[in-house]
């Protein structure tokens, strides 16, 4: 017997692909909406792809038709999207929406948004509970828009589960942080220079674990916020070693304490002065959540997808989203730093 009808927005993104597959395998009748209306070879038969521009006037309402039992939204970004979903609440049984761990702030008001300021790196409790304070809602940043999305949905009559995702990873990622170490291995670099003693921790969240949280939340409608992350939060040095092992190489770790005094040598896409680790006990308690994979176990497929997409070409063309991290592969600066350390 089927579970009901599910409508997935952002179905061909990295989380969407996994969520559609898991929901369909669990017995849901799934409509998979994306801008291009594409499909995925890993989806079971019966999934119905469709093209959707959710920001075009009336298009989501028309695509929903008579409605669905659960709407899963990977692409909702701000208060406008929250009001869009709430306005269709008479046709949606419940919603599961992807938010972000970027909404949290520490007891001095520091958050991801203040990291570029003097003493702006947040010092969160370890682990971070969902009850921790958040940034104020607004239109200014990714985090302020996501908390605006959360608050408007939670204040509406539509039962909504908001999943505050960590550092998302897995196949089909458009901005894979793992590229930092994968490309070094491919380029034959012998060392991995890491700031903060290699101890930075930015809690990863594999798409399969997020999809499992979506599956469970769809079965247990309610209004709640839950963290979404892997069972472990490895250090950046542990990540480096694990990726090297998958790549079949062994790089030398060169560690130094603190942040770089000049330039960006030693910084990675996970680097931070203080750990960012999310508490998953609420998801375990409220949904019966158990992770389906861990960071190290999932790496072979992630690394293979990165190598395949690179195809020996320019990393900027393969992963343009990674250009937001400056000087990722400034090997000349790295070599000069190594030569000058005495």
C-alpha positions as CSV (number, residue, x, y, z in Angstrom):
1,X,0.0,0.0,0.0
2,X,1.3,3.4,-1.0
3,X,2.3,6.1,1.5
4,X,0.6,8.9,-0.4
5,X,1.6,11.6,-2.9
6,X,4.8,13.6,-2.6
7,X,5.7,16.7,-4.6
8,X,9.5,17.5,-4.7
9,X,10.7,21.0,-5.6
10,X,14.4,21.1,-6.7
11,X,14.3,17.4,-7.6
12,X,17.5,17.3,-9.7
13,X,19.7,19.0,-7.2
14,X,22.1,16.9,-5.1
15,X,19.6,16.5,-2.2
16,X,16.6,16.3,-4.5
17,X,18.0,13.3,-6.4
18,X,18.5,11.4,-3.2
19,X,15.2,12.4,-1.7
20,X,13.1,11.5,-4.8
21,X,14.7,8.0,-4.9
22,X,14.2,7.3,-1.2
23,X,10.6,8.5,-1.1
24,X,9.7,6.5,-4.2
25,X,11.4,3.4,-2.8
26,X,9.4,3.9,0.4
27,X,6.1,3.7,-1.4
28,X,5.3,7.4,-2.2
29,X,3.9,8.4,-5.5
30,X,6.4,11.1,-6.4
31,X,6.2,14.1,-8.8
32,X,9.8,15.4,-9.3
33,X,9.8,19.1,-10.2
34,X,12.9,21.0,-11.4
35,X,13.6,23.9,-13.8
36,X,14.7,21.6,-16.5
37,X,12.2,18.8,-15.8
38,X,15.0,16.3,-15.9
39,X,15.2,12.8,-14.4
40,X,17.8,10.6,-12.8
41,X,18.8,7.1,-13.7
42,X,18.7,6.1,-10.1
43,X,15.1,6.9,-9.6
44,X,12.6,4.0,-9.5
45,X,10.0,3.6,-12.2
46,X,6.8,5.6,-11.6
47,X,8.5,8.9,-10.7
48,X,7.0,11.7,-12.7
49,X,9.4,14.4,-13.7
50,X,8.1,17.8,-14.6
51,X,9.5,21.3,-15.4
52,X,8.8,24.0,-12.9
53,X,9.9,27.6,-12.3
54,X,8.6,28.1,-8.8
55,X,9.2,31.9,-9.1
56,X,7.0,32.3,-12.1
57,X,3.6,33.6,-11.2
58,X,1.1,30.8,-10.6
59,X,3.3,28.1,-11.9
60,X,3.7,26.1,-8.6
61,X,0.0,26.3,-7.9
62,X,-0.8,25.0,-11.4
63,X,1.7,22.2,-11.1
64,X,0.3,21.1,-7.7
65,X,-3.1,20.7,-9.2
66,X,-5.3,19.0,-6.6
67,X,-2.4,19.0,-4.2
68,X,-0.2,16.5,-2.4
69,X,0.2,14.8,1.0
70,X,3.7,16.1,1.4
71,X,5.7,18.8,-0.4
72,X,9.5,18.6,-0.1
73,X,11.3,21.8,-1.0
74,X,15.1,21.9,-1.6
75,X,15.0,25.4,-3.2
76,X,13.0,27.6,-0.7
77,X,15.2,30.5,0.2
78,X,13.3,33.3,2.0
79,X,10.1,34.7,3.4
80,X,8.6,35.0,-0.1
81,X,8.9,31.3,-0.6
82,X,7.5,30.6,2.8
83,X,4.4,32.7,2.0
84,X,4.1,30.9,-1.3
85,X,3.9,27.5,0.4
86,X,1.7,28.7,3.2
87,X,-0.7,30.2,0.6
88,X,-1.1,26.8,-0.9
89,X,-1.6,25.1,2.4
90,X,-5.1,24.0,1.6
91,X,-3.6,21.7,-1.0
92,X,-0.5,20.6,0.9
93,X,-0.8,18.1,3.8
94,X,2.6,18.9,5.2
95,X,6.0,20.3,4.1
96,X,9.6,19.3,4.6
97,X,12.0,22.2,3.8
98,X,15.7,22.5,3.6
99,X,17.2,25.3,5.8
100,X,20.7,25.7,7.0
101,X,23.0,25.6,10.0
102,X,24.1,29.1,9.0
103,X,21.1,30.5,11.0
104,X,22.8,30.1,14.4
105,X,24.6,32.8,16.3
106,X,26.6,32.5,19.5
107,X,26.1,34.3,22.9
108,X,27.9,37.3,21.6
109,X,25.9,37.6,18.4
110,X,28.6,36.1,16.1
111,X,27.6,33.9,13.2
112,X,28.7,32.8,9.8
113,X,27.9,36.4,8.7
114,X,30.5,37.9,11.0
115,X,33.5,35.6,10.2
116,X,35.3,38.3,8.2
117,X,35.2,40.7,11.1
118,X,37.9,41.0,13.9
119,X,37.1,38.4,16.5
120,X,34.0,37.6,14.4
121,X,34.4,33.8,14.3
122,X,31.4,32.3,16.2
123,X,32.1,30.2,19.3
124,X,29.2,27.8,19.3
125,X,28.5,25.2,22.0
126,X,29.6,21.7,21.0
127,X,27.3,20.3,19.8
128,X,24.8,23.0,18.7
129,X,21.2,22.3,19.8
130,X,18.2,23.6,17.8
131,X,17.4,25.8,20.7
132,X,20.5,28.0,20.2
133,X,19.8,31.6,19.3
134,X,19.7,32.5,15.6
135,X,20.4,35.5,13.5
136,X,17.6,38.0,13.0
137,X,15.4,37.4,9.9
138,X,15.9,39.7,7.0
139,X,16.9,40.0,3.3
140,X,20.6,40.7,3.9
141,X,22.4,37.3,3.9
142,X,21.9,33.6,3.3
143,X,21.4,33.0,7.0
144,X,19.0,35.9,7.6
145,X,16.9,34.8,4.6
146,X,16.8,31.2,5.8
147,X,15.6,32.1,9.3
148,X,13.0,34.3,7.7
149,X,11.8,31.3,5.7
150,X,11.7,29.2,8.9
151,X,9.8,31.7,11.0
152,X,7.2,32.4,8.5
153,X,6.5,28.7,7.8
154,X,6.4,27.8,11.5
155,X,4.0,30.7,12.1
156,X,1.7,29.4,9.4
157,X,-1.0,26.7,9.5
158,X,1.1,24.4,7.2
159,X,2.8,21.7,9.3
160,X,6.5,22.2,8.3
161,X,9.7,20.4,9.2
162,X,12.7,22.6,8.6
163,X,16.0,20.8,8.3
164,X,19.1,22.8,9.2
165,X,21.7,21.2,7.1
166,X,25.5,21.2,7.8
167,X,28.2,21.1,5.1
168,X,26.4,19.2,2.4
169,X,28.4,16.6,0.5
170,X,27.9,13.6,-1.8
171,X,27.5,12.9,-5.5
172,X,26.1,15.7,-7.8
173,X,27.4,18.5,-5.6
174,X,28.0,21.7,-7.6
175,X,30.4,23.1,-5.0
176,X,32.2,20.1,-3.4
177,X,34.5,21.1,-0.7
178,X,36.3,17.8,-1.2
179,X,37.7,19.2,-4.4
180,X,40.3,21.0,-2.3
181,X,42.1,17.7,-1.5
182,X,41.0,15.7,-4.6
183,X,42.7,18.1,-7.0
184,X,45.8,18.3,-4.9
185,X,46.1,14.5,-5.2
186,X,45.5,14.6,-8.9
187,X,48.1,17.3,-9.3
188,X,50.7,15.3,-7.4
189,X,51.1,17.8,-4.6
190,X,53.1,16.1,-1.8
191,X,51.9,18.3,1.2
192,X,48.6,19.4,2.7
193,X,49.2,22.7,4.6
194,X,46.5,23.2,7.2
195,X,45.8,26.2,9.5
196,X,44.4,25.9,13.0
197,X,46.5,22.8,13.6
198,X,44.3,20.9,11.2
199,X,41.6,20.7,13.9
200,X,38.9,22.7,12.2
201,X,35.5,20.9,12.3
202,X,32.6,21.9,10.0
203,X,30.0,19.2,10.5
204,X,29.3,17.5,7.1
205,X,25.9,16.3,6.0
206,X,25.7,13.6,3.3
207,X,22.8,13.8,0.9
208,X,21.7,10.3,1.9
209,X,21.4,11.2,5.5
210,X,19.4,14.3,4.7
211,X,17.2,12.2,2.4
212,X,16.5,9.8,5.3
213,X,15.5,12.7,7.5
214,X,13.1,13.9,4.7
215,X,11.7,10.4,4.5
216,X,11.0,10.2,8.2
217,X,9.6,13.7,8.5
218,X,7.2,13.0,5.6
219,X,5.8,10.1,7.7
220,X,5.5,12.2,10.8
221,X,4.1,15.6,9.9
222,X,4.6,18.4,12.4
223,X,6.0,21.9,12.9
224,X,9.6,21.7,14.0
225,X,13.2,22.5,13.3
226,X,15.9,19.8,13.3
227,X,19.6,19.7,12.6
228,X,20.7,17.6,9.6
229,X,24.3,16.2,9.7
230,X,26.4,13.1,9.6
231,X,27.0,10.9,12.7
232,X,30.6,12.2,12.9
233,X,32.2,15.6,12.5
234,X,35.8,14.8,11.5
235,X,38.6,17.3,11.6
236,X,39.9,18.8,8.4
237,X,43.2,16.8,8.9
238,X,41.1,13.6,9.2
239,X,39.2,14.5,6.1
240,X,42.5,15.1,4.2
241,X,43.8,11.7,5.2
242,X,40.6,10.0,4.3
243,X,40.4,11.6,0.9
244,X,44.0,10.8,0.2
245,X,43.4,7.2,1.0
246,X,40.5,7.0,-1.5
247,X,42.8,8.7,-4.1
248,X,45.5,6.1,-3.4
249,X,48.1,8.7,-2.3
250,X,49.7,9.8,1.0
251,X,50.2,13.5,1.4
252,X,52.3,15.0,4.2
253,X,50.4,17.1,6.7
254,X,52.0,20.4,7.5
255,X,50.1,22.0,10.3
256,X,50.4,25.4,12.0
257,X,48.4,26.9,14.8
258,X,45.9,29.8,14.3
259,X,44.9,31.5,11.1
260,X,47.3,32.6,8.4
261,X,49.1,35.8,9.2
262,X,49.2,36.8,5.5
263,X,47.4,35.4,2.5
264,X,45.2,32.2,2.5
265,X,47.8,29.4,2.7
266,X,46.5,26.8,5.1
267,X,42.8,27.7,4.7
268,X,40.3,25.1,3.3
269,X,36.6,25.2,2.6
270,X,36.1,23.8,6.1
271,X,38.5,26.0,8.0
272,X,37.3,27.9,11.1
273,X,38.8,29.0,14.4
274,X,36.2,27.1,16.4
275,X,34.3,23.9,15.8
276,X,30.9,23.8,14.2
277,X,29.2,20.6,15.3
278,X,25.4,20.0,15.2
279,X,23.5,18.0,17.8
280,X,21.4,15.2,16.2
281,X,19.7,14.0,19.3
282,X,16.4,15.8,18.6
283,X,16.1,14.1,15.2
284,X,16.8,10.7,16.8
285,X,14.2,11.4,19.5
286,X,11.4,13.0,17.4
287,X,11.8,11.0,14.1
288,X,13.6,7.8,15.2
289,X,16.4,8.9,12.9
290,X,19.5,6.7,12.4
291,X,22.1,7.8,9.9
292,X,22.5,5.7,6.8
293,X,26.1,6.5,6.1
294,X,29.1,8.4,7.5
295,X,31.7,10.7,6.0
296,X,34.5,8.2,5.5
297,X,32.2,5.4,4.2
298,X,30.6,7.8,1.6
299,X,33.8,9.2,0.2
300,X,34.5,6.8,-2.6
301,X,31.3,7.8,-4.5
302,X,31.8,11.5,-3.8
303,X,35.5,11.4,-4.9
304,X,34.6,9.4,-8.1
305,X,31.9,12.0,-9.0
306,X,34.4,14.9,-8.6
307,X,37.1,13.2,-10.6
308,X,34.6,12.3,-13.4
309,X,33.2,15.8,-13.6
310,X,36.7,17.4,-13.6
311,X,37.6,15.1,-16.6
312,X,41.1,16.6,-16.7
313,X,39.7,20.1,-17.4
314,X,39.7,23.4,-15.6
315,X,38.2,23.1,-12.2
316,X,36.5,26.5,-12.5
317,X,34.5,25.3,-15.5
318,X,33.6,22.0,-13.8
319,X,32.7,23.6,-10.4
320,X,32.1,27.4,-10.9
321,X,30.5,27.6,-7.5
322,X,33.9,26.9,-5.9
323,X,35.3,30.2,-7.1
324,X,33.8,31.7,-4.0
325,X,36.8,30.3,-2.1
326,X,39.7,32.5,-3.1
327,X,43.1,31.1,-4.0
328,X,42.1,27.4,-3.6
329,X,45.0,26.2,-5.7
330,X,47.6,28.9,-5.4
331,X,50.5,26.5,-5.4
332,X,53.1,29.2,-5.9
333,X,52.0,30.9,-2.7
334,X,52.0,27.6,-0.9
335,X,55.5,26.7,-2.1
336,X,56.8,30.1,-1.1
337,X,55.3,29.7,2.4
338,X,56.9,26.2,2.7
339,X,60.2,27.5,1.5
340,X,60.1,30.4,4.0
341,X,59.2,28.5,7.1
342,X,62.8,27.9,8.0
